[in-house]
Amino acid sequence: MDQNEKPYVIGLDLGGTNSVFGIVDANANVVAETSVKTKGHGDNVELYVEDCLTALRKIIDQVGGIGKIRAMGIGAPNGNYYTGCIEFAPNLPWAKGVVPLAKMFSDALGIPVAMTNDANAAAIGEMTYGAAKGMKNFIMITLGTGVGSGIVVNGQMVYGCDGMAGELGHVIVEKNGRECGCGRKGCLETYCSATGVARTAREIITSTDRPTLLREIPLDQIESKDVSIAAAKGDEVAKEIFEFTGRILGEACANFATFNSPEAFIFFGGLMKAGDLLLNPIKRAYDETVLKIYRGKAKMLVSQLDDAKAAVLGASALGWEIAMETAVHNG
Amino acid sequence: MDQNEKPYVIGLDLGGTNSVFGIVDANANVVAETSVKTKGHGDNVELYVEDCLTALRKIIDQVGGIGKIRAMGIGAPNGNYYTGCIEFAPNLPWAKGVVPLAKMFSDALGIPVAMTNDANAAAIGEMTYGAAKGMKNFIMITLGTGVGSGIVVNGQMVYGCDGMAGELGHVIVEKNGRECGCGRKGCLETYCSATGVARTAREIITSTDRPTLLREIPLDQIESKDVSIAAAKGDEVAKEIFEFTGRILGEACANFATFNSPEAFIFFGGLMKAGDLLLNPIKRAYDETVLKIYRGKAKMLVSQLDDAKAAVLGASALGWEIAMETAVHNG
């Protein structure tokens, strides 16, 4: 390789709606970007990958061709690090079974491709470029449509025996609680995701007569950002919704602390736009309920990565990991 | 060192009632053993250590003197691996604050001394000599007077940012549930320890008229082993107590799986004498409640270590770890 050639990796943030590709240099600059719709290919994963490759080849050409790309990292729902497969992802129409997506991209592009779930990718991104630089033990909680998590112990991602560890969004926090997309009841994500916040709003509106700005919005169109806007205007019900959400999340984090006694919880995702409205009740509930020996130890931080780029950067950080491993294996 | 000299380590199992010392060879043979009462020294930790040293020196002499001992490992409640201190152990009268026990023994004996909590020591013992040999990701659950845990990720003990990780007995499983010794409510150990089982028995006896052999025992003297004996005789109430206990523990384990997706849960301690009476409901509740992606993956095992020696062996395994580290540091 020419010493003057600047190497890149590809990061793929595979979301339920969009699949965003970024070509990233070693300094975390996204030098080229493209995206395709994740849905619209029915259950045909080949068609999806073909669309991705068409879009991807254009931006690969922009940076000087595939010879400059060292590896690719994918952050995807239910992405398995060990196998490179997406396993039973309920929100991806072409991934109802086990889909070997990393291999499909690797075969097509001729570069190493690694995959993990989106929250793990975010944690790797945070460790590589963000608030978790230098941390050896932390828990990343992603608050989006669902609740995801990436756990780091002794400086290493926790993948578990099967590559699928770190699904704290599916810890059951309320027995016989709200129905979850996973088929069970009372999972953390039914309360503390963006969807969960909207659900709480609808419950209060339909079960009480309390006045709130949220009544001005059609019931089935209320989103978590409407609750943020109303709370920012001083709406009592909206503020209570964040209190309720933050309390459940803070109590859950107090339970999580017993596992790896993290130096920080790092919160990331759309819901964190609510800022202190959500972060303060998380902190209060955590401090009130955490076991005495852990009190005052874990920082409660908001991700330092730009929301729009964090997922792609996280996936790219995984790309750098696999690029370096491959370089070592090849001497 | 003479090549013919056989090296040993000391293992100390520091329990609430007894402190058991074993001198252990590299093949897990306990070649000498002694014990002192843990209590009876008021809040005077110097007095406790002095008593320990008096007893310990006798067995050290039996194996040929301190020159043959490479290191010592201590398994103690609230034992901190990083600092070698016992921190706020509610059941140890001389450890209400922070007690630098590893240093005290190290200074007195002139050998390296490492400490961790008793459940972590059990996990290290299980990895070194028992059911977890070769496992990289597992969770050890100790069911004694309390509930302890030792968690292994990527082949390493999880100590966390402060050396105090792995306190799954204090995960809150029931909001506003039973009062716990830690000052909070609803911790796993208030239900699934030996004490918790006896508590369940007393609750049923005092709140119902149901016939049970357990009524023949004075209420304040019922122990978990009485429940085992009654259940073995076919007592319906006693069997239900284990069903209830196992269900809570199995559901808790299903939540724990989301953390490190372990290849096994290994149960250890007095309560496991109940055998399948307890293990079967644990398995059933786990299978019914665990997230689909983890289903059928984790084995539910009972410790393979001899109950009487497991804690000392676990502590000794930690001794070997520190002995090897010290040997490496000294070139």
Contacts between the chains, C-beta under 8 A, distances in Angstrom:
chain1	res1	chain2	res2	distance
A	78	B	293	6.9
A	87	B	293	6.3
A	88	B	292	6.7
A	88	B	293	6.3
A	136	B	161	7.2
A	137	B	160	5.3
A	137	B	161	4.6
A	137	B	165	7.6
A	151	B	259	6.6
A	151	B	260	7.5
A	153	B	153	4.8
A	153	B	154	7.4
A	153	B	156	7.5
A	153	B	158	5.3
A	153	B	160	7.9
A	154	B	153	7.4
A	154	B	154	7.4
A	154	B	156	5.5
A	154	B	158	7.6
A	156	B	153	7.4
A	156	B	154	5.5
A	158	B	153	5.3
A	158	B	154	7.6
A	158	B	259	7.2
A	158	B	260	5.2
A	159	B	261	7.6
A	160	B	137	5.3
A	160	B	153	7.9
A	160	B	260	5.0
A	160	B	261	2.7
A	160	B	262	6.7
A	161	B	136	7.2
A	161	B	137	4.6
A	161	B	261	5.5
A	161	B	262	6.2
A	161	B	263	3.9
A	161	B	297	6.6
A	161	B	298	7.7
A	162	B	261	5.4
A	162	B	293	7.9
A	162	B	294	7.7
A	162	B	297	5.8
A	163	B	261	7.9
A	164	B	261	5.3
A	164	B	293	5.2
A	164	B	294	7.0
A	165	B	137	7.6
A	165	B	258	7.6
A	165	B	259	6.6
A	165	B	260	4.9
A	165	B	261	3.9
A	166	B	258	7.3
A	166	B	259	7.1
A	166	B	260	7.9
A	166	B	261	8.0
A	167	B	258	4.3
A	167	B	291	6.2
A	167	B	293	7.4
A	168	B	258	5.7
A	168	B	259	7.0
A	170	B	258	5.5
A	170	B	291	4.9
A	171	B	255	4.8
A	171	B	258	5.5
A	172	B	251	7.3
A	172	B	254	7.5
A	172	B	255	6.0
A	172	B	289	7.1
A	182	B	291	6.0
A	182	B	292	6.6
A	183	B	292	6.8
A	184	B	289	7.0
A	184	B	291	7.3
A	251	B	172	7.3
A	254	B	172	7.5
A	255	B	171	4.8
A	255	B	172	6.0
A	256	B	259	7.6
A	258	B	165	7.6
A	258	B	166	7.3
A	258	B	167	4.2
A	258	B	168	5.6
A	258	B	170	5.5
A	258	B	171	5.4
A	259	B	151	6.6
A	259	B	158	7.2
A	259	B	165	6.6
A	259	B	166	7.2
A	259	B	168	7.0
A	259	B	256	7.6
A	259	B	259	5.1
A	259	B	260	7.8
A	260	B	151	7.5
A	260	B	158	5.3
A	260	B	160	5.0
A	260	B	165	4.9
A	260	B	166	8.0
A	260	B	259	7.8
A	261	B	159	7.6
A	261	B	160	2.7
A	261	B	161	5.5
A	261	B	162	5.4
A	261	B	163	7.9
A	261	B	164	5.3
A	261	B	165	3.9
A	261	B	166	8.0
A	262	B	160	6.7
A	262	B	161	6.2
A	263	B	161	3.9
A	289	B	172	7.1
A	289	B	184	6.9
A	291	B	167	6.2
A	291	B	170	4.9
A	291	B	182	6.0
A	291	B	184	7.3
A	292	B	88	6.7
A	292	B	182	6.6
A	292	B	183	6.8
A	293	B	78	6.9
A	293	B	87	6.3
A	293	B	88	6.3
A	293	B	162	7.9
A	293	B	164	5.2
A	293	B	167	7.4
A	294	B	162	7.6
A	294	B	164	7.0
A	297	B	161	6.6
A	297	B	162	5.8
A	298	B	161	7.7
